[in-house]
Each structure stands twice: as C-alpha cells, then as structure tokens.
Amino acid sequence: MNMLKKLLVVFAAMTMSSLAMAQPANPAPAPLTKEVAAPVVATPAAATAAPAADTAAPTEAAPKSMDGSLPGYTPMRPNYEDSVGMPKPKEVDFQEQFTENGQYAKWINNAILLPIITIISLFVLGLLLWVIVRFNRRANPVPSKTTHNTFIEVVWTLVPVLILLGIAYPSLDLLAKQFKPAPAEAVTIKATGYQWYWGYTYPDHGGFEVISNMLKEEGDVAKGERFRTENDGPKLLAVDNRMVVPAGVPLRIQTTAADVIHAFAVPSLWFKLDAVPGRLNEKSITITKPGVYFGQCSELCGARHAFMPLVVEALPPAQFAAWVKAQGGSMPGEEKPAPAAPAAAATPTETVAAPPAAPTN
C-alpha cells in the first residue's frame, strides 16, 4: 500500500511539472497581435478619416430643438377645435374615423347595429309591459291552457335568423377588409413595444429607429428638460417623438415587443394590433387625412402601462420625405453616395496614388 502511495505521488509530481513546462508555450497569440496591428499602421490617415465622417453623418442629421422640430420639419399642431384624433368630453360614440375601414365600421355600428338593438329592446320592453297588464291575476283570473302556437314559433325562429344574417354579412365583410394584405408599394413601419415606451423603425427608409416617450408636465421635469405643451397634445397622450407617416398612402404596420405583450391601438384610425415578443404581427391601413392621431397601449403591460401613449402624425408625402431626410434616412429609389466613400478609403495607399498618374499618360 505504501508503495502504491509513493507511485501516485511521483506520478502527480511528474504531471504537474509537465503542465508547468507546457504553460510558457501559450504566448503564441503574440504574433497574431503583430499581424493585426500591421494593416492598421499601414492604413493612411485620410482613409481612416473618411469612414469616421460617414458614420457621423446620421448623427448630425437629427439636431432636435426643444419643441421636437428638425431641419425641414415642424411637428403638426393637434386639431383641438374639432377634437380630431383624440377623445371628446362626454363622448359616447366612436371617435371620428380617418381610415376607410374605420368609416365602414362606424357606419355598421350607427346604421345597422344601433337601430337593431334599439328596436329589439323596445319590442321586448313592450312585450313585458303588455304581459304585465294583460295577463296579471286580476285582469286574467282564468289563465289560458294554450301550449303551442305554430305561427308564433315559426316567427320567433325565422326573425332572429334573418337578423343575424343581416348583421353577419357586413361584419364578415369588415373582418375581411381588416385582414387584407398590404400592397407591394405600402410604406412599412415596425412598432416595437418596450416597458414603457415605443420604438418605430423605418426599414424602407434606411432602417433608422425613433424612440417615443410620454412627455411630462412642466412641473415634473428638471430645468432645461422638455415638457408637454399644447402643441404636443393632451395631457398623458403627448410624446416627444411621434410615429410620422405619409397620408393617403397604404401603410404596412408591423408590431412586436421586446419584453411583455403590448398592444398598438389608435381609436380614430380603427387600428388595434397586439405586440407579442418573438412574433411579428402585421396590418394595413391608409390614413385619409393629414393630422395627429392619439392612442395608447391597450394591453396591461406593467406598472407604467397607463403612461405609454403613442402618437401617429400623418403628413403629406412631400413633408414626410423631408422628415425622413431630417432623420438621416432616405426615400426608396434614392441612391446614397455615402457607401462609395468607405470603399475608396479601404483601398491600399499604392492604389489610391495610381489615379494622379493617369492624366500624365
């Protein structure tokens, strides 16, 4: 047993010594550092300066003032006079609609559903009053023993069926229109819900993202910070950066979330779509009139759910293009000269020097 212990001790000592000898061989990465450093040293100073200027361009393109304006863009003032895109005091009807589906849905409600509901309610109330007066114990001491009436049974079966068919057709038609895919030329905006703010990405215009937070009141912010004014919107509904879109153009609005389930909802546009983490939902709308339209997250998403408004600002296409350029983006079809600069900067010094020699020949 002692001999076995001695052998184990000797084997362990030999193993440790071999590991200790193998450790110094690890400085092999040192040559890699030299090889990587060589191209950096060989790069001309002018070449390295070009990409820096290119990356700085988008940052310089969005110098915002205290009212949220940009070069060539001033936020549109909400229409308080007609309460466009916002709730009215003591309002019991749907908000005025500014999409075709919204106008159709409001017509279904006001021209079909409300009259049917009113007529049925008054008819049932009349029947109840008639039964109370005509068939009480004093007015009818000997009750009727009638058990069946074929005509009445046919009527109260067919009439509800016809009513349901009359409601079903426009309802299914509206449902089909709401899920109609966006046309190929539609402008795509991706709305991402965060706890508790929104981010709007414009993949068709360079992929830039606009972060939107609720504006606080003047007494709730530090000196020098931006606060809500009447030009931004009503209290608890105004944001610092709006989702700007073109009016009269089909929009493909995609929603997703980064943390929990949110819901992108704008009542005056008849738009509500859940934003689910790991999933991309999509819906198409066309805003018929330029204006500012207010909404909120309508899915309980946490402690500050009530302070997660969203604002859609629909601009004429020309003004929308100016806003995109002010954000550092580009309109579809426009060529950006910026990508050519890094390519020229990446060429070696000898290749860059070649063009001056060409005119000599």
Contacts in CASP RR format, 6 or more apart in sequence:
PFRMAT RR
TARGET T0000
AUTHOR 0000-0000-0000
METHOD contacts of the structure
MODEL  1
MNMLKKLLVVFAAMTMSSLAMAQPANPAPAPLTKEVAAPVVATPAAATAA
PAADTAAPTEAAPKSMDGSLPGYTPMRPNYEDSVGMPKPKEVDFQEQFTE
NGQYAKWINNAILLPIITIISLFVLGLLLWVIVRFNRRANPVPSKTTHNT
FIEVVWTLVPVLILLGIAYPSLDLLAKQFKPAPAEAVTIKATGYQWYWGY
TYPDHGGFEVISNMLKEEGDVAKGERFRTENDGPKLLAVDNRMVVPAGVP
LRIQTTAADVIHAFAVPSLWFKLDAVPGRLNEKSITITKPGVYFGQCSEL
CGARHAFMPLVVEALPPAQFAAWVKAQGGSMPGEEKPAPAAPAAAATPTE
TVAAPPAAPTN
42 348 0 8 1.000
42 349 0 8 1.000
44 349 0 8 1.000
44 352 0 8 1.000
46 345 0 8 1.000
47 344 0 8 1.000
47 345 0 8 1.000
47 346 0 8 1.000
47 347 0 8 1.000
47 349 0 8 1.000
47 352 0 8 1.000
48 345 0 8 1.000
49 345 0 8 1.000
50 341 0 8 1.000
50 342 0 8 1.000
50 344 0 8 1.000
50 345 0 8 1.000
51 341 0 8 1.000
51 342 0 8 1.000
51 345 0 8 1.000
53 341 0 8 1.000
54 338 0 8 1.000
54 341 0 8 1.000
54 342 0 8 1.000
57 328 0 8 1.000
57 338 0 8 1.000
58 208 0 8 1.000
58 328 0 8 1.000
58 329 0 8 1.000
61 325 0 8 1.000
61 326 0 8 1.000
61 327 0 8 1.000
61 328 0 8 1.000
61 329 0 8 1.000
62 70 0 8 1.000
62 326 0 8 1.000
62 327 0 8 1.000
62 328 0 8 1.000
63 70 0 8 1.000
63 71 0 8 1.000
64 70 0 8 1.000
66 226 0 8 1.000
67 74 0 8 1.000
67 75 0 8 1.000
67 226 0 8 1.000
67 229 0 8 1.000
67 231 0 8 1.000
68 75 0 8 1.000
68 226 0 8 1.000
68 240 0 8 1.000
68 241 0 8 1.000
69 75 0 8 1.000
70 323 0 8 1.000
70 326 0 8 1.000
70 327 0 8 1.000
71 326 0 8 1.000
72 322 0 8 1.000
72 323 0 8 1.000
72 326 0 8 1.000
73 244 0 8 1.000
73 319 0 8 1.000
73 322 0 8 1.000
73 323 0 8 1.000
73 326 0 8 1.000
75 231 0 8 1.000
75 232 0 8 1.000
75 242 0 8 1.000
75 313 0 8 1.000
76 290 0 8 1.000
76 291 0 8 1.000
76 292 0 8 1.000
76 313 0 8 1.000
76 315 0 8 1.000
77 230 0 8 1.000
77 231 0 8 1.000
77 292 0 8 1.000
78 84 0 8 1.000
78 85 0 8 1.000
78 86 0 8 1.000
78 231 0 8 1.000
78 232 0 8 1.000
78 233 0 8 1.000
78 234 0 8 1.000
78 291 0 8 1.000
78 292 0 8 1.000
78 294 0 8 1.000
79 85 0 8 1.000
79 291 0 8 1.000
79 292 0 8 1.000
80 86 0 8 1.000
80 230 0 8 1.000
82 96 0 8 1.000
83 91 0 8 1.000
83 95 0 8 1.000
83 96 0 8 1.000
84 96 0 8 1.000
84 98 0 8 1.000
84 268 0 8 1.000
84 291 0 8 1.000
84 292 0 8 1.000
84 293 0 8 1.000
85 95 0 8 1.000
85 96 0 8 1.000
85 98 0 8 1.000
85 266 0 8 1.000
85 267 0 8 1.000
85 268 0 8 1.000
85 291 0 8 1.000
85 292 0 8 1.000
85 293 0 8 1.000
85 294 0 8 1.000
86 95 0 8 1.000
86 233 0 8 1.000
86 234 0 8 1.000
86 237 0 8 1.000
86 268 0 8 1.000
86 293 0 8 1.000
86 294 0 8 1.000
87 95 0 8 1.000
87 267 0 8 1.000
88 95 0 8 1.000
93 106 0 8 1.000
93 110 0 8 1.000
94 105 0 8 1.000
94 106 0 8 1.000
94 109 0 8 1.000
94 267 0 8 1.000
95 267 0 8 1.000
95 268 0 8 1.000
96 268 0 8 1.000
97 103 0 8 1.000
97 105 0 8 1.000
97 106 0 8 1.000
97 268 0 8 1.000
97 269 0 8 1.000
97 270 0 8 1.000
98 268 0 8 1.000
98 269 0 8 1.000
98 287 0 8 1.000
98 288 0 8 1.000
98 289 0 8 1.000
98 291 0 8 1.000
98 293 0 8 1.000
98 314 0 8 1.000
99 269 0 8 1.000
99 270 0 8 1.000
99 271 0 8 1.000
99 285 0 8 1.000
99 286 0 8 1.000
99 287 0 8 1.000
99 288 0 8 1.000
100 177 0 8 1.000
100 286 0 8 1.000
100 288 0 8 1.000
101 174 0 8 1.000
101 177 0 8 1.000
101 178 0 8 1.000
101 270 0 8 1.000
101 285 0 8 1.000
102 269 0 8 1.000
102 270 0 8 1.000
104 170 0 8 1.000
104 174 0 8 1.000
104 177 0 8 1.000
105 174 0 8 1.000
105 270 0 8 1.000
106 270 0 8 1.000
108 170 0 8 1.000
108 171 0 8 1.000
108 174 0 8 1.000
112 166 0 8 1.000
112 167 0 8 1.000
112 170 0 8 1.000
113 167 0 8 1.000
116 163 0 8 1.000
116 167 0 8 1.000
120 163 0 8 1.000
133 139 0 8 1.000
134 140 0 8 1.000
135 143 0 8 1.000
178 283 0 8 1.000
179 283 0 8 1.000
180 284 0 8 1.000
181 284 0 8 1.000
182 250 0 8 1.000
182 251 0 8 1.000
182 252 0 8 1.000
182 282 0 8 1.000
182 284 0 8 1.000
183 250 0 8 1.000
183 284 0 8 1.000
185 250 0 8 1.000
186 249 0 8 1.000
186 250 0 8 1.000
186 251 0 8 1.000
186 252 0 8 1.000
186 284 0 8 1.000
187 204 0 8 1.000
187 245 0 8 1.000
187 246 0 8 1.000
187 249 0 8 1.000
187 250 0 8 1.000
187 251 0 8 1.000
187 252 0 8 1.000
188 202 0 8 1.000
188 203 0 8 1.000
188 204 0 8 1.000
188 251 0 8 1.000
188 252 0 8 1.000
188 254 0 8 1.000
189 200 0 8 1.000
189 201 0 8 1.000
189 202 0 8 1.000
189 243 0 8 1.000
189 245 0 8 1.000
189 251 0 8 1.000
189 252 0 8 1.000
189 253 0 8 1.000
189 254 0 8 1.000
190 200 0 8 1.000
190 201 0 8 1.000
190 202 0 8 1.000
190 203 0 8 1.000
190 254 0 8 1.000
190 255 0 8 1.000
190 256 0 8 1.000
190 280 0 8 1.000
191 198 0 8 1.000
191 199 0 8 1.000
191 200 0 8 1.000
191 243 0 8 1.000
191 253 0 8 1.000
191 254 0 8 1.000
191 255 0 8 1.000
191 256 0 8 1.000
191 264 0 8 1.000
191 275 0 8 1.000
191 310 0 8 1.000
192 198 0 8 1.000
192 199 0 8 1.000
192 200 0 8 1.000
192 201 0 8 1.000
192 255 0 8 1.000
192 256 0 8 1.000
192 257 0 8 1.000
192 258 0 8 1.000
192 275 0 8 1.000
193 199 0 8 1.000
193 255 0 8 1.000
193 256 0 8 1.000
193 257 0 8 1.000
193 258 0 8 1.000
193 259 0 8 1.000
193 262 0 8 1.000
193 264 0 8 1.000
193 275 0 8 1.000
193 297 0 8 1.000
194 257 0 8 1.000
194 258 0 8 1.000
194 259 0 8 1.000
195 259 0 8 1.000
195 260 0 8 1.000
195 301 0 8 1.000
195 302 0 8 1.000
195 304 0 8 1.000
196 297 0 8 1.000
196 301 0 8 1.000
196 302 0 8 1.000
196 303 0 8 1.000
196 304 0 8 1.000
196 305 0 8 1.000
196 307 0 8 1.000
196 308 0 8 1.000
197 211 0 8 1.000
197 212 0 8 1.000
197 213 0 8 1.000
197 214 0 8 1.000
197 308 0 8 1.000
198 211 0 8 1.000
198 212 0 8 1.000
198 239 0 8 1.000
198 243 0 8 1.000
198 264 0 8 1.000
198 297 0 8 1.000
198 308 0 8 1.000
198 310 0 8 1.000
199 209 0 8 1.000
199 210 0 8 1.000
199 211 0 8 1.000
199 212 0 8 1.000
200 209 0 8 1.000
200 210 0 8 1.000
200 212 0 8 1.000
200 241 0 8 1.000
200 243 0 8 1.000
201 207 0 8 1.000
201 208 0 8 1.000
201 209 0 8 1.000
201 210 0 8 1.000
202 208 0 8 1.000
202 209 0 8 1.000
202 210 0 8 1.000
202 324 0 8 1.000
202 327 0 8 1.000
202 329 0 8 1.000
204 332 0 8 1.000
205 324 0 8 1.000
205 327 0 8 1.000
205 329 0 8 1.000
205 330 0 8 1.000
205 331 0 8 1.000
205 332 0 8 1.000
206 329 0 8 1.000
206 330 0 8 1.000
207 329 0 8 1.000
208 327 0 8 1.000
208 328 0 8 1.000
208 329 0 8 1.000
210 241 0 8 1.000
210 243 0 8 1.000
210 244 0 8 1.000
210 327 0 8 1.000
211 241 0 8 1.000
212 239 0 8 1.000
212 240 0 8 1.000
212 241 0 8 1.000
212 242 0 8 1.000
212 243 0 8 1.000
212 310 0 8 1.000
212 311 0 8 1.000
213 239 0 8 1.000
213 240 0 8 1.000
213 241 0 8 1.000
214 236 0 8 1.000
214 238 0 8 1.000
214 239 0 8 1.000
214 307 0 8 1.000
214 308 0 8 1.000
214 309 0 8 1.000
215 226 0 8 1.000
215 227 0 8 1.000
215 228 0 8 1.000
215 232 0 8 1.000
215 238 0 8 1.000
215 239 0 8 1.000
215 240 0 8 1.000
216 227 0 8 1.000
216 228 0 8 1.000
217 227 0 8 1.000
217 228 0 8 1.000
217 235 0 8 1.000
218 227 0 8 1.000
218 228 0 8 1.000
219 227 0 8 1.000
220 227 0 8 1.000
221 227 0 8 1.000
226 240 0 8 1.000
228 235 0 8 1.000
228 238 0 8 1.000
232 238 0 8 1.000
232 239 0 8 1.000
233 292 0 8 1.000
233 294 0 8 1.000
233 311 0 8 1.000
234 294 0 8 1.000
236 306 0 8 1.000
236 307 0 8 1.000
236 309 0 8 1.000
237 294 0 8 1.000
237 295 0 8 1.000
237 296 0 8 1.000
237 309 0 8 1.000
237 311 0 8 1.000
238 309 0 8 1.000
238 311 0 8 1.000
239 309 0 8 1.000
239 310 0 8 1.000
239 311 0 8 1.000
242 292 0 8 1.000
242 311 0 8 1.000
242 312 0 8 1.000
242 313 0 8 1.000
243 310 0 8 1.000
243 311 0 8 1.000
243 312 0 8 1.000
243 313 0 8 1.000
244 313 0 8 1.000
244 315 0 8 1.000
244 320 0 8 1.000
244 323 0 8 1.000
245 251 0 8 1.000
245 287 0 8 1.000
245 312 0 8 1.000
245 313 0 8 1.000
245 314 0 8 1.000
245 315 0 8 1.000
245 320 0 8 1.000
246 314 0 8 1.000
246 315 0 8 1.000
246 316 0 8 1.000
246 317 0 8 1.000
246 320 0 8 1.000
247 287 0 8 1.000
247 288 0 8 1.000
247 289 0 8 1.000
247 290 0 8 1.000
247 291 0 8 1.000
247 314 0 8 1.000
247 315 0 8 1.000
247 316 0 8 1.000
247 317 0 8 1.000
248 286 0 8 1.000
248 287 0 8 1.000
248 288 0 8 1.000
248 314 0 8 1.000
248 317 0 8 1.000
249 286 0 8 1.000
249 317 0 8 1.000
250 284 0 8 1.000
250 285 0 8 1.000
250 286 0 8 1.000
251 284 0 8 1.000
251 285 0 8 1.000
251 286 0 8 1.000
251 287 0 8 1.000
252 282 0 8 1.000
252 283 0 8 1.000
252 284 0 8 1.000
253 264 0 8 1.000
253 271 0 8 1.000
253 273 0 8 1.000
253 282 0 8 1.000
253 283 0 8 1.000
253 284 0 8 1.000
253 285 0 8 1.000
254 280 0 8 1.000
254 281 0 8 1.000
254 282 0 8 1.000
255 262 0 8 1.000
255 264 0 8 1.000
255 273 0 8 1.000
255 274 0 8 1.000
255 275 0 8 1.000
255 276 0 8 1.000
255 280 0 8 1.000
255 281 0 8 1.000
255 282 0 8 1.000
255 283 0 8 1.000
256 275 0 8 1.000
256 276 0 8 1.000
256 277 0 8 1.000
256 278 0 8 1.000
256 279 0 8 1.000
256 280 0 8 1.000
256 281 0 8 1.000
257 275 0 8 1.000
257 276 0 8 1.000
257 277 0 8 1.000
257 278 0 8 1.000
258 277 0 8 1.000
259 277 0 8 1.000
260 277 0 8 1.000
260 301 0 8 1.000
260 302 0 8 1.000
261 274 0 8 1.000
261 275 0 8 1.000
261 276 0 8 1.000
261 277 0 8 1.000
261 299 0 8 1.000
261 301 0 8 1.000
262 274 0 8 1.000
262 275 0 8 1.000
262 297 0 8 1.000
262 299 0 8 1.000
262 301 0 8 1.000
262 308 0 8 1.000
263 272 0 8 1.000
263 273 0 8 1.000
263 274 0 8 1.000
263 275 0 8 1.000
263 297 0 8 1.000
263 298 0 8 1.000
263 299 0 8 1.000
264 271 0 8 1.000
264 272 0 8 1.000
264 273 0 8 1.000
264 274 0 8 1.000
264 275 0 8 1.000
264 297 0 8 1.000
264 310 0 8 1.000
265 271 0 8 1.000
265 272 0 8 1.000
265 273 0 8 1.000
265 295 0 8 1.000
265 296 0 8 1.000
265 297 0 8 1.000
265 298 0 8 1.000
266 272 0 8 1.000
266 293 0 8 1.000
266 294 0 8 1.000
266 295 0 8 1.000
266 310 0 8 1.000
266 312 0 8 1.000
267 295 0 8 1.000
268 293 0 8 1.000
268 294 0 8 1.000
269 285 0 8 1.000
269 287 0 8 1.000
269 293 0 8 1.000
269 312 0 8 1.000
270 285 0 8 1.000
271 283 0 8 1.000
271 285 0 8 1.000
272 298 0 8 1.000
273 281 0 8 1.000
273 282 0 8 1.000
273 283 0 8 1.000
274 281 0 8 1.000
274 299 0 8 1.000
275 281 0 8 1.000
275 299 0 8 1.000
287 293 0 8 1.000
287 312 0 8 1.000
287 314 0 8 1.000
289 314 0 8 1.000
290 314 0 8 1.000
290 315 0 8 1.000
290 316 0 8 1.000
291 313 0 8 1.000
291 314 0 8 1.000
291 315 0 8 1.000
292 311 0 8 1.000
292 312 0 8 1.000
292 313 0 8 1.000
292 314 0 8 1.000
293 311 0 8 1.000
293 312 0 8 1.000
293 313 0 8 1.000
293 314 0 8 1.000
294 309 0 8 1.000
294 310 0 8 1.000
294 311 0 8 1.000
295 309 0 8 1.000
295 310 0 8 1.000
295 311 0 8 1.000
295 312 0 8 1.000
296 306 0 8 1.000
296 308 0 8 1.000
296 309 0 8 1.000
296 310 0 8 1.000
297 305 0 8 1.000
297 308 0 8 1.000
297 309 0 8 1.000
297 310 0 8 1.000
299 305 0 8 1.000
301 308 0 8 1.000
315 323 0 8 1.000
321 331 0 8 1.000
324 330 0 8 1.000
324 331 0 8 1.000
325 331 0 8 1.000
330 336 0 8 1.000
344 352 0 8 1.000
END
